[in-house]
């Protein structure tokens, strides 16, 4: 047994460069698996840590302004740990000649809030005696380059104000900000969050007036029952919005994106696992089959099959251990790279790295199991031979005579050069090894190409979605407005070609045993500006029909089908809506109903909350015109929504670039391995050709031709592979997101295949060096010894 162990270690040393290739490929797969999934854990750890340390609200309730004395007391209320009342106002931050939608959060300057607390990163908190002092949310400060000591101009209630920036703080509520929470894509910089002292209002009214309550629970597992009790306790107050933690924008966005994250990582891990297995299998197969005479000798000497199997598995174990160590070490860098790139793209705070021991353990198991599993088949096949058959070099691999005959005809074509004919005969007479190498190369390149196709598919689908929207701006009012008031106001605006009123608001929706708070969107019957492309069903039958079009992108109500009933809570009780249509939209948390039905559910009494506008006016001018009206709370432009989606899609480009780099690198490494092995196997033939007078340049052309044939074949094969993988990725995306239609553009294939083809000369370098070092006498001597 000792001799077999020594032989295994000797073989590992002699084939160190080939083993190194396997170890590198295996390490890449482990690093992507552990680091990719670990980056999600890092982001999740960052979120949960900030939520815990800064007391993230479990429930946020907005209501019409109420004096402090009129608010109910929640002292000793069951499961309520703490309550924070505050005033939130809409305003605009003036920056570089434009108005930016802002949220003014008025807080007590005596101490930090107990719920949704602030972490002051620069400067200091608000001061009781300084009402000109403001604290900026970190995302606002970073996006606009505002620093402590700067002055900011705010337009509030139609009047200009100036504040001094005294601090920059982080709030768990605004880890990710957007002006349009209905579209589950962040829009960095679109919402400025400014903290001010509540003495600004108290000084004039001499009484505290609040319009928002934040609740922190003792036991979050009892959130639903506690929310019901809190709402019942606030029955005398007119509520405008109820947002539990699960529906809070940043929280929802991160949850949805973690699901999208899981779309890509399993595909990457699967492909790398398959590539690693095939590379290890082919390498081990070549190593083991090249030693069949030695194995035959050991069998003849009385060594058992299990002993021989164990000796070969030592190499596999060494490969697995080294690959696991390198992969785990590299995974920390990939973890940091993914997490940092993602956080920077969405304005998320710097990640708090976390080491998931389970992922590391699975990575090690994967790294050790893969090479051992790859070595089992060739070893078992070899030890099943009779000793004499193995010693004589028994034929353990057969080839198709039909195929060889066909190859002979192909290589007889007069248009083929001599080196190309020789290369093709060499490759295709080793058809199994060549096919395996070509498939691995195609798989590595195809994986990278599939992600490019998937990204384009999402982008094109989103473009089609926005193409259905005929409006240019969506205007939200601070209070519901009468139809006549809106109509008269629209008439005063220049260059407004079309407009339609919208009624929207939040309400509790129940289906079977599932429920959630959703945005009820009341669209006009047969709307011209908001077209909903249905995936199934029909449009509304009238403006006040008790019907709904359900957005299939929603997940919390389960799988909703045509004919299902949705129970919606209104001011007058429960309203039952029949699902008559299904749609798949990028927006999240929205259920569409006729406008008249929405007015009934939301208790608007014939008023509307928003208006859609189509205008030929330049965007900047239209924005200034709309925001000049006092009752306009927010303006969302379609172009800004498109920009947000585009930027959100670009967040995963770093993952794609890494996949492209790894895929191309693996393709090159596999080609290097294959070409070099072919050259080593053909050393006798190269020596004969050299003896016949062929120069080294002729031999080099043969090697390059082999690489070219393999590379071109692999690039052709990668096209169907990449298309198949892209369909799988888009199918997964449609399950966790909105329906994504696969879009194929020929330039996407060239983005990866061309760089891979350009790397072909690199693959020939080791083989060329090997040929240059060949000596006729050494090869002849070696042949005679055998």
N, C-alpha and C positions, 0 to 999 in steps of 0.2 A: 504493500500500500504506500510505503514511503517513496518508492521509485515513481509510482504514478503521480504522486503529489509533486515531486521534483519536476517531472516531465510537464505537468500542467503549468507550473510557474515558469519553466523555461519557455514554453510555447507563448506565454503571455509576454515575456520579455522580448522574444524574437519578433513578435507581431505587434509591438507596442504602438506603432503609428496607426495600425488598423483598429486596434482596441481603443485608441484615443478617439477615433471618429465615433465609435459606438457610444463611448462615455459622454462625449459632447452632445450627441443627439438625444441621448437619454436624459442628460442634465437639463437640456432645453425643455423637454416635455414636463419634467418635474417642476422646474422653475415657473413655467407658465401656469401649471395647475395650482401649486401652492401660493405663488405670488399673486396670480390673478384673482383667485378666490379670497386670498388674504387681504387684498386691497379693499374689497367690499367690507370685510370685517373691520379694517382700519377706519373706513368712513362711518360704519355703524357705531363703532366704539366712540368716535368723535362726537357723533350726534347724541348718543345715550349719556356720555359723560357731561356734555354741556347741558343737556336737559336736566340731569340730576343736580349738578352744581349750581345752576342758575334758576332752578325751580320752574321749569317749563309748565305752563298752564295746561291742565287736563281738560278744561272747558272755558271757552270764551263766549260771552253773551253780549251782544250789542243791543241797545234800546234807545228810545227817544230820550233826550236829556231829562234827568230827574235830579231834584235837590237831594242833598245828602240825607236830610231828615226824613225824606219820603222813601228811602231805600230800606228794604227789609234787613233785619239782622241775621247773620249766619253764625253767631256765636254758639258754640257747642252743637252745630248742625252735624248730623250723622255723616261720617266719612269725609267731611270737608276739613282739610288741614289748615288752609289759609285762603283768604279772599282779598283781592286787590281791586278797588274801584279806581277808575281813571277817566280822563276826558280825552277823546281822540277827535281831531279836526282835520278836514281836508284843506290843503293849501297848495301853493306852487313855489318852487325854488327857482329863482331867476339866475340863470347861468349862461354866460356867453350869448346873451341876446335872446334866449329861448326860455319858455316856461316848462318846468319839469314837475310832474305830479308829485306832491309831497304829502306825507302823513305826519301831522303834528301830534306827538304824544305828550300830554301835560301830566307831570308827575310831581309828587311832593318833594321839595328840595331838601327837607330835613334829613331824609335817609333814603337808601336804595329801596326800590319796591320789593315786596316779599314774594311776589309771583312774577314770572318773566323778569327776573332781576337783570341788572346790567353788570358787565365786566369791563371796567374802564381800562382800556389798553394804553391810552395816551391822555395826558392832561388830568383833569379832575372832574368830579361830578358837579351837578347843578348847585348853586348857592342860593340860600334863602333870600338874601338881600340884593341879589343881582338878577334882575329880570331881563336883562339884555344878553344873558349868557345862554348858550345852546350847547347841547351835546349831540354829535352826529353818530348815526349808526355806521359801523366800520365799512360796510359794503358801499354806502354812499360816499364816504370819505375816500376810499380807495379808487372808486370808479371815476370820480371827478377831481381827484388830486387835491382835496381840501385838507388843510393841516390845522393843528391847534394854533390859535392866534389869528386865523383868517376871519374875515367878515363875510357873512352870507346875507343875501337879500331874499326876503320871503314875501309873497303876495298872499294875504290872508283876509278873507271876507271882502275882497276887492280893494284892500288897502295895502300899501307897501310898508314893510318892517325890515329893520336891520338888526342882526344878532352877531355876537362875537362867539366864535367856536372855542369853547373852553375845554372840551374833551371829546374823545372818540371812544365809543364803547361797543361791545358785542352783546347782542340780545338773542337768546335762543329762538325767539319768535320770528326773527328776521335772518335766519341763517341763509335763506335764499329769498330774494324779493322779486316782485313783479307787480305791475299795475293791473294785470288781468288774471286773477286767480282761477278763472273758469277755464283758461287754456293752460294745461298742465306742462308748461315750458317756462323756464325762468327768463326774465328779461332784465339782465344786470343794468343798473343805472336808470331804469324806467320809473322807479319809485324811490324818492328820497325820504328817509325816515329821520325826523328831527325831534329831539327831546327838549322840552321847555318846562319851566317852573309853572305849576298851576296857580301861583299867585298872580299871574298875568290876568286871569279872569276873576279871581277872587277879589282883587283890588277894586274892581268896578262894581261887582254884584254883592260883595261881602258875604257870599255864601258859595259853598262848593257845589258844583253841578257836574254830574257824571253821566256818561253814556255807554260805559263799558264795564263789565265785571269779569274778573279772571279768577278761576277756581283751581286750587291744587288739592288733590285727593290724598287721603291717608292710604287707601287701597285702590289702585287703578283698575284692578280686576272687577270692581263693582261700579265701573263708570256709567253703565247704562241706567242702573237703578238710581244712582246718585243724581244723574242728570235729570231724570224724570222728577225726582223730589225737588231739585233746585228750581226747575221750571214751574212746578206747581206752587212753590213758595213765592215766586215772582209773578204770579198770575195777574196782579193789578197793574203791572207795567207793560207798556206796548213794546214787545220785543221786535227787533228788525233782523237779527241774524243770530243763529246758534251754531257754534263751530266747536265740536269736540276735537280732542287732539288728533284723532285718526283722520279728520277731514281738514286739519290745518294745512295751508298750502305747502310750506316747506316740508312738512312731515309726509304729506301725500306724494309730493314730487320725489322725495328720496325713496319712499317705498316702491313707487312705480319704476324708478330708475334701477333700483336693486333687482327688480324683476327683469328689466331689459338687460341688465348686466349678466343675468343668468342665461340669457339667450345665446350670447356669443361664447362665453367661457366654456360651456360643455362641448360645443363644436370644436373649439381650438384644442381642448384637452383630448377629445376623441381622435382628432386627426393626428396630433403629436404622438398619442399613444400608439396609433396604428403605424405611423412612420417609424417610431422608435422600435416597435416590435419587428417590423420588416427588415430594418437595417441590422438589428441584432441577429435576427434569424438568418439572414443571408450571410452575414459575416461568420457566425458560428457554423453554419452549414459548410461554407467554404473551408474553414479551418479544420473541421472534423473530417470532411471527406478527403482533404489533402493528406490525412494521416491514417488512411485506411490500412496501409501496409503495417504500420507500427501497431495499430489496434489488433490486426490479425496476428501479429507476433505475440502480443500480450495474451490474446485468447489461446493461442497454441501453447503458451507457457503455463497455462492453468489459471490465469486471473479470471475472476468471475465477472459477469456482465455488470453487476451492480457496482463492483469496484471501479471498473472502467468508466461507468456512467458518473460515479462520484468524482472522479478525477477531472472530467470535463466540466462538471458543474462548479468546480472550484473557480475556473476562469469566469464563468457566468456570475458567480457570487461576488468576485472581485470587481467585475464591471458594474454590477448593481450597487455595491457599496460606494465605489468611487463616484458613480453617476449620481447617487442619492446625496452624497456630501456636497458635490459641486452644485447640484440642482437646488438643494435647500439653501446653500449660501447665496446663490444668485437670486433666489426667490424674494429675499428681503429687498434687494434693489428693485426688482420688478414690482413688488408691493408698493414701495415708496414712489416709483415712477407713475404707476397707474393712479394711485390715490392723489398724488400731488397734481398731476395733469388734470384729473377730473375736478378736483376742488378748485383749481385756478380757473377753469372754464366756466364754472357756475357761481364763482364768488364765495365758495364754501371756505370756512376757516381751515387753517393748517391741520392736517390729519394727525391724530394721536395714534401712532403705530401700536398694533397689538399682535402678539405672537399666538397663533391658534395651534395648540399642540396636536389637535386632532388632524388638521390639515398636514402638518409636518409628518405625523405618523403615517397617514395615508400616502404621502409622497414617498416615504421610505419603503413602505410595502409595495407600492407601484414600481419603484426603482429596482427592488430586489426580485420581485416576482417576474417582471418582464423578461430579463435576460435568461433566467432559469427556465421559464416556459419556452422561450425561443430555442434553447439548446436541447431540450428533451427530444424533439422529433428526430433531428439528424443523428443524435447519439444512439437512440433506440433503433433507428434504421440500420446504422452501421454495425452495432453489436449483434444484430439478428443474422448477419452473414456468417457463413462457415469460415473458420480460420483460414483454410487454404484459399478460399475465394477472395477473402480480404487481402491476403498476402500477394496473390497474383494480380491484384488490382481489378477485381471483379467489377463488372459493369453495374454500377448502382444507379446510373441515370441513363434513360433511353431517350431517343429523339425520333421524331417523325420523318420517315423516309420521303413521304409525300412533300412535306415542307422543304426538306433539303433539296429535292428535285426542283421544286418551284423556285427556290433560292438560286439554284444553278442557272436556271433560265433567265432570272432577273440579272444576275451578275454577268451574263453573256451579252447584255445590251451594249452596243458599240459606243453609246454616248457616255457611259460611265468610265471614269478614269481608273487606272490600275489601283491606286491607293484606296479609292472608294469601294471598288469591288472587293478588295482584300478585307477592308474593314467590315463590310456588310456580311461577308461569309463568316468572319470571326465572331461577330456579334450574334448572328442568327443561328449559328451552330451551337451556341450556348444560350439557346432561346429562353430557357427557364430563368437563368440568372439575369439575362438581359431584360426580360419582361418584368422581373421583380424590381430591378433598378429603375427602369423607365417608369413603372407605376409609382414608386416612392417619390421620384423627382416630380412627376405630374401631380401627385397628391400634395406635396409641399407648396408648389406654385399655385395649384388650384385652390388651396385653402385661402391664400392671400387674395387671389382674384375674387373669390366668392364674397369676401367682406366688402370689397370695392363695389361689386354688383349690388350687395344688400344696402349699402349706404346710398347709392344712386336710387335704388328702388324706393327707399323711404323718402328721399328728397323729391322724387317725381310724384309720389303719392300725395305728399303734402302740398305740392304745387297744384295738383288737380283739385285738392280740397279747397284751397283758397281761390282757385279759379271759379268755383261754384258760388262764392260769395261776391255779390255784385255791389255791395256797399263799400265806401271808402273809410268811413269813420263811424264808430259806435259811441254815442254820447249818453252817459249816465247822469241822472239828476240827483241832487242831494236829498230831495223829497219828491214823492210822486206828484206829477203835474197833470192838470186837466188837458184833454185832447185839444180844446180850443186854445188854451194858453200856448201849447207847443206849436200848434198850427200858426198862430199869430207871430210867434217868435221866428219860425222858419221863414216866413214871408219877408222878414227884415234882413235875412242873410242873402248875400249875393252869390250867384253862380251855384245854387243848389238845384240840381236837375230832378232828383227824386228823394223821397224820404218815407219812412214807415215807422210807426210807433211800436215799441216792444214793452211787454210787461214781464218783469222777472223778479225773483226773490227766492229765498231759501225756505224749504219746507221738509218735514219728515215724511219719508216714503217707505211704505212697507209692502213686501211681497212674501206671502206665506209666512215663514218664521224669521225672515231676514228684513232688516230695516236700516235706514241711513238718512242723513240729511243731504239733499240734493238741490241744485239750482234749477228751479222751474222756469223755463223760458217760454213765454207766450208770444208766438209769432203770428203775424196777420194771416188770415185765410187766403190761400193762393198768393203768397208773398212773391214779389218780383225781385227783391234784393237779397233774400236769404233762401237759397235753394238747398233743400236737403235731398241728396242722392240716396235713395232707399236701397238697401240690400235685399229687402223683402217687404211685402205688404203694400199698403196704399197710403196716400196723403189723407189729411183731415177732411171730413165731410162737410163741416161748417165752422163758423167762427166761435161757436160756443159748445161744440160737441165735447162730450166727456171721453175724449180719446187722447192717446199719447203716442209719440214716436220715440222709441227707446234707443239710446246710444249704446251699442254693443261693447264699446270700450270700457263701460262700467263693469266692475267685477263684484262689488260688495253685495249685490242683490242676486248673485248667481246667474245661471243661464236663463235669460228671459226670452220667451218665444211669443209669436203672434197669438193673440187671443187671451194672453195672461191678463190678470187684473192687478193694477197698482192702487194701493190705498194711500191717499195723500191727505195729510192733516191740514185743515183750513181753520179760519176763525169761526166758521159755522159748524165745524165737525169734520167727519171723514168724507172725502170725495173719492169715489171709485172711478178709475180710468181704465178703459180697455186699450191694450196695446195693439194698434192697427198697423204700425210700421216699424221697421228696424233700420238703423243706420249705423255707420261706423265712422266716427269723427275724431279728429285729433283732440278736440276739447274734451275735458273730463268733468264729471260731476253734473252733467246737464241732462235734463229730461224735457222734451219739447211737447208743448200742448198748444191748442189754439189760443189766441190772445184773450178772447172773451172768457175762456175757461180759466186762464191764469189770473185774470182780474178777480174772478170769483174766489179762487183758492187763496189768493194773497190778500183778499179784503181791500182791494184798491178802489172800489166804488167808481169804476169808469175812468180812473186815472192810469197813467203809464209811468214807467220808471226810466225808460230809455228811448232813444230814437236812432234809427239807422239812416245815414246820410250818404248820398252819392253826389259828388261835386267835382267840377273841373278845376276848381281853385287849387293853386300850389299847396302842397301839404303844410309847409311852415305857416303860410298865411291863413289857411283853414284852421290850424291849431290855435293860433292867436285869436282868431275871430270867435271860435266856439268857447274858448276859455274865458273870454271877456264877459260872458253872461254869468251873473252871480249864482243862479241856481244850478249851474253845470258843475258837477262834482268831479267827473273823470271823462277823458276822451281817449279811446283806444283806436288806433289806426290799423287798418288791415296790413299795411306794409310793415308796421312794427311787429305784428304778430308773425308775419312771414320771416322777418329777420330773427325773431326769437327761436322759431323752429329750426331755421338754418343753423344758428349758433349752437343749439342744443344737439343737433345731429353731428356737428363738427367735434363735439366733446369726445367722441369715441374714435376720432381719426388717429389719435396716438396709439390706440390698441391696434388699429388697422396697419399703421406704419410698422409697428413692432412685428405683427404677423407677417407682413411683406418681407421684412428683413430676415426673420427667422426662416420663413419658407424658402426664400432665395438661398440663404446660407446652407440650409439642409440639402437643397437641390444640388448646389455646387459640391458640398462635401460628399454626397452620395456618388456624384459623377466622378469626383477625384478618386474615390475608393474603387469604383467599378473599372475605370480606365486603367488605374495602376495595377489592379489585380489581373486584368486582361494582358497588360504588357508583361507582367511577371510570368504568366502562364505561357506566353508566346516567345519567351526569350530564345528558345532553340530556333524557332522560325525566323526571328529577327537576325540571329547569328548566321543562319543559312543564307538569308537574303543579302546580308552584308558580305558574306564570302563570295556570292555570285556577282559582286561588283556594285550593288546598290548603295548609294551614298546615304549618310545619316538623314539628309533632307527628305529622301523618299520614305524612310522609316517614320520620320516625324509627321509627314503628311498622312500616313496610315493612322497614327494615333489621333491626330486632329480629326480625321474623317470619322473615326469611331465616336469621338465626343460629339461631333456634329449630328451624326445619325441618331444617337441617343437623345440629344437635346431637342432636335426638331420633332422626333416622335413623341417625346414627353410633353412638349408644348402643345402638340395637336391633341394629345390625350387629356391634357389639363382643361381643355375647353368644356367637354361634357362633364368632367368632374366638378369644375367650378360652378357650372350651371346647376348641377344637382345639389351641391352644398348650399348655393344661394337660395334655392327653393326651400331647403330645410330651414335655413336661418329665417327667411321671411315668413315661413309658416309658424315658426316659434314666435316671431315678433307679432304676428297677427293674433296669437293666443293671449299674449301679455299686454298688447297695445291696441292699435287700430289695424284694420285690414291693409296689408301692404302687398301691392301687385309687383311682381318681379319685372324689372326693366332691364333689357339686354342692349348694350351699346358696344360696338366693336372696339372702341378706343379703351374701354375698361380692361379688356383682355391684354391689350398692348402695354398697359401700364406696368404689368408684372412680367409678362412673357418676354418683352424686349430686353429688360435688364438681365433676366435669367439667360437669354441667348447670348448676350454680350459677355457673360461670365464663363462661357464655354472654354475660351482659351485658357482661363485660369485652371480649369479642371485637368488640362493636359500637362501642366508644368511638372508635377512629380513623375509622371510617366516618361516625359522627355528626359528628365535628369537620369532616370533609371537606364534608359537606352544609351545615353551618353557614357555611362559607366560600365556598360557591358564589355567583357573581354572574351574573345572567341575561345582561347585556351581554357579559361575557367569554366565556361559552359560545357565544353566537350569533356573536360575532366569530370565534372559533376554528372554528366550523362553516363559516362563509363562506370562511375561508382554505382549508380542506380542499377 
